[in-house]
């Protein structure tokens, strides 16, 4: 049996968890909106055609912020097409995903939905085919109550009070050649600076996210971040990161080692942000918004066969398995280990499209990745402790990979310590120990694990609980030391308190 030692000290902290690290994403893509959160005629829909069964599952995830409306979609989107009387809304082609957008669901419907789902909006503006003037107008429409043209237009549409959206994305993946209106780093940085400056003139209370490079593997990575921030450092509060992982080679150890690559990615972007801070002699630090992250590869082949110019096709509908859930847990642990700088993150996406929740005309169910997200979102509040993990390692294409991914959080309000851990050993259990003598009188209050004998096991509508959390036992504290045995290929949540 492998053994690992976890070392923490209540005075050595990484930072407080910003609850927005547990955000998600709804784009006008595939069935995320239509047949996902909005479905007229469904027996599950309420009086606004919003699916109540989906809202219930989202509430269980405890998602505090949802990015909208894209994604690639936003770079060609006219938000005005999706407000006002539905009978007057135009159907338009969407060049991002080669479909027809009906605009029957738009900004105001989304804001109504956020209230029902107990979440808030992270709104993206179109800096692809549009620019600063449009960005000003949408902030005015959403956030002002001064009798101006766009604030009056919102009232005319039936929304007397402002939506008061505080978090805004300045475009999406603007270095990507697939992006409508994609730009060089200097072009985008200048556009983001001017749009951001004008948006904050309208509402100084908002926060802004600038686009980082679309992926760690982009040729533009690094120089893009440096150039963009050099242009718009004063106007923005966050820089975005996007990254998806897949197991096309069917090599599970390498796949689970993607947490090593993710950790390096985050550290690299932090270094660039701080280099620009030093270069510009600024006091403020730029924090990170990891506003697209997930496993994504299962649906690539089927998506090559999609017909163009249809409405809401079955697109990017990855069916997730158990090993995907293990990596999702590891990715969330990795972001928490950088909680001092990663303040916002969005699992991409929320419903039907590379999502933890799937729907049909007869119901909604939880995919495997739903469970680690829900557990960490609900138990992962408080302060992240600097978690030193002494664990065996294995070789991977990403470098030496630890068999144990782990982070510990302290919640002083609830007087608890919570440990999240993934044992990536596919064959052997692992014994962990952690000295908790600083937390006198603590005991094991709860121990939940997610495991399965089959790495490729999935959940379906017929068998939605095939992969699901179960209670575990065996964890104990004796003489101030926690010991537990984590079975092979498993994710664990151990809650300690008085």
C-alpha positions in Angstrom: 0.0 0.0 0.0 1.3 3.4 -0.9 1.5 6.0 1.8 1.2 9.8 1.7 1.6 12.5 4.4 -0.3 15.7 4.3 1.0 18.7 6.3 -1.0 21.8 7.1 -0.7 24.7 9.5 -3.7 27.0 10.4 -1.4 30.0 10.2 -0.1 29.2 6.7 -2.9 30.0 4.3 -3.1 30.4 0.6 -6.2 32.6 0.6 -9.9 32.8 1.1 -12.1 31.0 -1.4 -14.0 33.3 -3.6 -17.3 31.4 -4.1 -17.3 32.4 -7.7 -14.6 29.8 -8.3 -17.6 27.4 -8.4 -19.2 29.2 -11.4 -20.4 27.7 -14.7 -21.3 28.7 -18.2 -24.4 28.8 -20.5 -23.7 29.6 -24.1 -26.2 29.7 -27.1 -24.7 26.4 -28.3 -26.4 23.1 -29.0 -29.1 22.3 -26.4 -27.6 24.3 -23.6 -30.3 27.0 -23.8 -33.0 25.4 -26.0 -34.1 22.1 -24.5 -31.6 22.7 -21.6 -32.7 25.5 -19.4 -35.6 26.7 -21.6 -38.1 24.5 -23.3 -41.6 25.7 -24.2 -44.2 22.9 -24.1 -42.2 20.7 -21.8 -44.1 19.2 -18.9 -41.1 20.2 -16.7 -41.3 23.9 -17.7 -42.8 26.7 -15.5 -44.9 29.7 -16.6 -41.8 31.2 -18.2 -40.9 28.0 -20.1 -37.8 27.5 -17.8 -37.2 23.8 -16.9 -37.9 23.3 -13.2 -36.1 19.9 -13.0 -32.9 21.5 -14.3 -33.2 24.4 -11.9 -33.4 22.0 -9.0 -30.3 20.1 -10.1 -28.4 23.4 -10.6 -29.4 24.6 -7.1 -27.9 21.4 -5.7 -24.6 22.3 -7.4 -24.6 25.7 -5.6 -23.3 27.7 -8.6 -22.9 31.4 -7.6 -22.2 32.8 -11.1 -23.0 31.7 -14.7 -21.2 33.2 -17.7 -23.5 34.1 -20.6 -24.1 34.2 -23.7 -20.8 32.9 -24.9 -18.3 31.7 -25.8 -17.6 31.9 -29.5 -21.3 32.8 -29.9 -20.9 36.3 -28.4 -18.4 37.5 -31.0 -21.2 37.8 -33.6 -24.1 38.4 -31.2 -26.4 41.5 -31.2 -27.9 41.5 -27.7 -30.8 43.7 -28.9 -32.1 40.8 -31.0 -32.9 38.9 -27.8 -34.9 41.5 -25.9 -38.4 42.9 -26.4 -41.5 41.2 -27.8 -40.7 37.6 -28.9 -42.8 37.9 -32.0 -40.6 40.7 -33.2 -37.2 38.9 -32.6 -35.3 38.0 -35.7 -34.0 34.5 -36.5 -30.3 34.8 -37.5 -27.5 32.6 -38.6 -24.8 32.0 -36.0 -21.4 31.7 -37.6 -19.7 30.4 -34.5 -21.6 27.1 -34.5 -23.2 27.2 -38.0 -26.8 27.1 -36.7 -29.9 29.2 -36.7 -30.4 31.3 -33.5 -34.1 32.0 -32.9 -33.5 34.7 -30.2 -36.5 33.4 -28.3 -34.3 33.3 -25.2 -32.2 36.4 -24.5 -30.8 38.7 -21.8 -33.9 39.3 -19.8 -35.0 35.7 -19.8 -31.5 34.8 -18.7 -31.7 37.2 -15.8 -35.1 35.8 -14.8 -33.5 32.3 -14.9 -30.6 33.3 -12.7 -32.9 34.3 -9.9 -34.7 31.0 -10.1 -31.4 29.1 -10.1 -30.0 31.1 -7.2 -27.1 32.4 -9.2 -25.8 35.6 -10.7 -24.7 36.7 -14.2 -21.3 37.0 -15.7 -22.1 38.9 -18.9 -19.9 38.8 -22.0 -19.9 41.7 -24.5 -19.2 41.4 -28.3 -15.7 42.7 -29.1 -15.5 40.7 -32.2 -17.9 42.2 -34.7 -18.8 45.1 -32.4 -16.9 47.3 -29.9 -16.9 49.9 -27.2 -20.2 51.7 -28.2 -22.2 48.4 -28.0 -20.5 47.6 -24.7 -21.5 50.9 -23.3 -25.1 50.4 -24.4 -25.6 47.0 -22.9 -24.2 48.2 -19.5 -26.6 51.1 -19.7 -29.5 48.8 -20.5 -28.7 46.4 -17.7 -27.4 48.6 -14.8 -28.8 52.2 -15.0 -32.0 53.7 -13.7 -31.6 57.3 -14.9 -34.2 57.8 -17.6 -31.7 57.3 -20.4 -32.6 55.7 -23.7 -31.4 52.2 -22.9 -32.5 52.2 -19.3 -36.0 53.3 -20.5 -35.9 50.6 -23.2 -35.3 48.0 -20.5 -38.3 49.4 -18.6 -40.4 49.3 -21.8 -39.5 45.6 -22.0 -41.0 45.0 -18.6 -38.0 45.3 -16.3 -38.4 48.3 -14.1 -35.4 47.8 -11.9 -31.9 47.4 -13.2 -30.3 43.9 -13.5 -27.2 45.3 -11.7 -24.7 42.9 -13.3 -21.3 43.3 -11.7 -19.0 40.9 -13.6 -18.4 41.4 -17.4 -16.2 39.6 -20.0 -14.5 41.8 -22.6 -15.1 39.4 -25.5 -14.1 35.8 -25.9 -10.9 34.0 -27.1 -9.9 36.9 -29.2 -6.6 35.4 -30.4 -8.4 32.4 -31.9 -8.5 32.4 -35.7 -11.9 30.6 -35.4 -13.3 33.7 -33.6 -15.4 36.3 -35.5 -13.4 39.5 -35.4 -10.3 37.9 -33.9 -7.4 40.3 -33.3 -3.7 40.6 -32.7 -2.8 41.1 -29.1 -2.2 44.9 -29.5 -5.5 45.3 -31.4 -7.4 43.5 -28.7 -5.6 45.1 -25.8 -6.4 48.5 -27.1 -10.0 47.6 -27.8 -10.4 46.1 -24.4 -8.9 49.1 -22.7 -11.3 51.5 -24.5 -14.4 49.4 -24.0 -13.5 48.8 -20.4 -12.9 52.5 -19.7 -16.3 53.5 -21.2 -18.1 50.6 -19.5 -16.8 51.8 -16.1 -17.7 55.4 -17.0 -21.3 54.1 -17.2 -21.0 52.0 -14.0 -17.8 52.4 -12.0 -18.9 49.5 -9.7 -18.5 46.7 -12.3 -15.5 44.3 -12.6 -14.0 43.4 -16.0 -12.3 40.2 -17.3 -9.9 40.6 -20.2 -9.3 37.7 -22.6 -6.1 35.7 -22.0 -4.9 33.4 -24.7 -7.5 30.8 -25.8 -5.4 27.9 -24.7 -2.0 27.0 -23.2 -1.2 25.3 -26.6 -1.7 28.5 -28.7 1.3 29.9 -30.4 0.2 33.3 -29.0 0.3 32.1 -25.4 2.5 34.2 -23.1 3.2 37.1 -25.5 -0.5 37.6 -25.8 -1.1 38.0 -22.1 1.9 40.3 -21.7 0.8 42.6 -24.6 -2.9 42.7 -23.7 -2.2 43.6 -20.1 0.3 46.2 -21.1 -2.5 47.9 -22.9 -5.5 47.5 -20.5 -4.0 46.8 -17.1 -5.6 49.9 -15.5 -9.1 49.0 -16.8 -9.4 45.3 -16.0 -9.6 43.2 -12.8 -9.2 39.7 -14.1 -7.5 37.8 -17.0 -9.2 34.7 -18.4 -7.8 31.2 -18.8 -9.4 28.5 -20.9 -8.3 24.9 -21.0 -10.0 21.5 -21.9 -8.5 18.0 -21.5 -9.2 14.7 -23.2 -8.1 11.1 -23.1 -7.9 10.4 -26.8 -4.9 8.1 -26.3 -6.9 6.1 -23.7 -4.0 6.4 -21.2 -5.7 7.0 -17.9 -2.5 7.8 -15.8 -1.5 10.5 -18.4 -5.1 11.8 -18.5 -5.2 12.2 -14.7 -1.8 13.8 -14.7 -3.3 16.8 -16.6 -3.6 18.4 -13.1 0.2 18.9 -13.3 -0.2 20.7 -16.6 -3.0 22.8 -15.2 -1.0 23.8 -12.2 1.9 24.9 -14.4 -0.5 26.8 -16.6 -2.0 28.8 -13.7 1.5 29.5 -12.3 2.7 30.8 -15.7 -0.2 33.2 -16.1 0.3 34.5 -12.6 3.9 35.2 -13.4 3.0 37.1 -16.5 0.4 39.2 -14.7 3.0 40.0 -12.0 5.7 40.8 -14.6 3.4 43.4 -16.2 2.5 44.7 -12.7 6.2 45.3 -12.0 6.9 46.7 -15.5 4.1 49.2 -15.1 4.9 49.9 -11.4 1.3 49.2 -10.3 -0.1 48.4 -6.8 -3.1 46.3 -7.8 -2.7 42.7 -8.8 -4.6 41.1 -11.7 -6.5 38.0 -10.5 -7.5 35.1 -12.7 -10.8 34.0 -14.2 -10.6 30.4 -15.3 -13.8 30.8 -17.1 -13.7 27.8 -19.4 -12.5 24.5 -18.1 -13.6 20.9 -18.4 -13.0 17.5 -20.0 -14.0 17.7 -23.7 -13.2 15.1 -26.4 -16.0 12.4 -26.4 -18.2 14.3 -28.9 -15.6 15.4 -31.4 -16.3 12.6 -34.0 -20.1 12.9 -33.9 -19.9 16.7 -34.2 -18.1 16.3 -37.5 -21.4 15.0 -39.0 -23.6 17.9 -38.0 -25.9 19.5 -40.6 -25.5 23.3 -41.0 -28.2 25.9 -40.3 -30.5 23.9 -38.0 -31.8 24.9 -34.6 -30.4 23.7 -31.4 -28.8 20.4 -32.6 -27.3 17.8 -30.3 -23.8 19.3 -30.3 -20.8 18.9 -27.9 -22.8 16.3 -25.9 -20.0 14.5 -24.2 -21.1 11.5 -22.2 -18.8 11.5 -19.2 -17.4 8.5 -17.5 -15.9 7.8 -14.1 -12.3 8.7 -15.0 -13.6 12.1 -16.2 -15.0 12.7 -12.8 -11.7 11.9 -11.2 -10.0 14.5 -13.4 -12.7 17.1 -12.7 -12.1 16.6 -9.0 -8.3 17.0 -9.5 -8.8 20.2 -11.6 -11.0 21.8 -8.9 -8.4 20.9 -6.3 -5.7 22.5 -8.5 -7.6 25.7 -8.8 -8.2 25.8 -5.0 -4.5 25.5 -4.4 -4.3 28.8 -6.2 -7.2 30.4 -4.4 -5.2 33.6 -3.7 -5.2 34.4 -7.5 -8.0 32.2 -9.1 -11.1 34.1 -8.0 -13.5 33.2 -10.7 -13.9 29.9 -12.6 -16.6 28.5 -14.9 -17.2 24.8 -15.6 -18.0 24.8 -19.3 -20.8 24.2 -19.6 -23.8 23.6 -17.4 -26.6 21.7 -19.3 -26.4 19.3 -22.2 -23.2 20.8 -23.8 -20.1 19.2 -22.2 -22.1 19.4 -19.1 -22.8 17.8 -15.7 -26.5 17.8 -16.4 -28.3 16.2 -19.3 -31.9 16.5 -20.3 -34.5 14.7 -22.5 -38.2 15.2 -23.0 -38.8 12.8 -20.1 -36.4 14.1 -17.5 -33.0 15.4 -16.4 -30.1 13.5 -14.8 -26.6 13.9 -13.3 -23.5 12.9 -15.3 -20.5 11.5 -13.5 -18.8 14.9 -13.3 -21.8 16.4 -11.5 -20.7 14.7 -8.3 -17.2 16.0 -7.7 -18.3 19.5 -8.6 -21.3 19.4 -6.2 -19.2 18.0 -3.4 -16.4 20.5 -3.7 -18.8 23.5 -4.4 -20.8 22.7 -1.3 -18.0 21.8 1.1 -15.3 23.9 -0.3 -16.0 27.3 1.4 -13.6 29.0 3.7 -9.8 29.5 3.6 -7.4 27.3 1.7 -4.5 26.1 3.8 -1.1 25.7 2.3 -1.3 21.9 1.8 2.1 20.1 1.5 1.6 16.6 0.1 4.5 14.1 0.4 3.3 11.3 -1.9 4.7 8.8 -4.4 5.0 10.0 -8.0 4.8 8.4 -11.4 6.1 9.5 -14.9 3.7 11.1 -17.3 3.9 13.2 -20.5 3.4 16.2 -18.2 6.4 15.4 -16.0 6.4 13.7 -12.6 2.8 13.3 -11.4 1.7 12.8 -7.8 -0.5 9.8 -7.0 -2.4 12.0 -4.6 -4.0 15.3 -5.5 -5.1 17.0 -2.3 -6.0 20.3 -0.7 -7.3 21.3 2.8 -9.7 24.1 3.7 -10.4 25.7 7.0 -13.8 27.1 7.7 -13.5 29.2 10.9 -17.2 30.1 10.9 -18.3 26.5 11.0 -15.2 25.4 12.9 -14.3 22.7 10.4 -11.4 21.5 8.2 -12.2 19.8 5.0 -9.9 17.6 3.0 -10.4 16.9 -0.7 -8.3 14.1 -2.2 -8.0 12.0 -5.4 -6.1 8.8 -5.3 -4.9 8.3 -8.9 -3.4 4.9 -8.3 -5.6 2.6 -10.5 -4.7 -0.6 -8.6 -3.8 0.1 -5.0 -5.3 1.9 -2.0 -3.4 4.6 -0.3 -2.9 5.4 3.4 -2.9 9.1 4.2 -1.9 10.8 7.5 -2.3 14.4 8.6 -1.2 16.0 11.8 -4.2 17.9 13.2 -3.0 18.7 16.8 -3.6 22.4 16.1 -7.2 21.5 15.8 -7.8 20.2 19.3 -10.9 18.2 19.8 -11.6 17.6 16.1 -13.1 14.4 15.0 -14.2 12.9 11.7 -17.7 14.3 11.1 -18.2 13.0 7.6 -16.4 11.0 4.9 -17.8 10.7 1.4 -16.2 9.0 -1.6 -16.7 8.6 -5.3 -15.4 5.4 -6.8 -16.2 2.7 -9.3 -14.6 -0.5 -10.5 -14.9 0.5 -14.1 -13.1 3.7 -15.2 -15.4 3.9 -18.2 -18.6 3.7 -16.2 -21.3 6.3 -17.1 -24.6 7.5 -15.9 -27.7 7.4 -18.1 -31.3 8.5 -17.8 -32.2 4.8 -17.1 -29.3 4.4 -14.6 -28.6 7.9 -13.2 -26.9 6.6 -10.0 -24.4 4.2 -11.6 -21.6 6.5 -10.5 -22.6 8.4 -7.4 -21.1 9.3 -4.0 -21.3 6.9 -1.1 -20.5 7.1 2.6 -17.1 5.8 3.6 -15.6 4.7 6.9 -12.2 4.0 8.4 -11.0 7.6 8.7 -10.1 8.4 12.3 -8.2 10.8 14.5 -6.1 9.4 17.2 -3.7 11.5 19.3 -4.3 14.4 17.0 -3.4 12.6 13.8 -5.8 11.8 11.0 -5.4 8.5 9.2 -7.5 7.2 6.4 -7.2 4.6 3.6 -8.3 5.8 0.2 -9.3 3.0 -2.1 -7.8 2.8 -5.6 -9.0 5.3 -8.2 -11.2 7.4 -5.9 -12.2 10.9 -4.9 -12.7 11.7 -1.2 -14.2 14.5 0.9 -13.3 14.2 4.6 -14.9 16.8 7.0 -13.3 17.3 10.4 -14.7 19.3 13.3 -15.9 19.3 16.9 
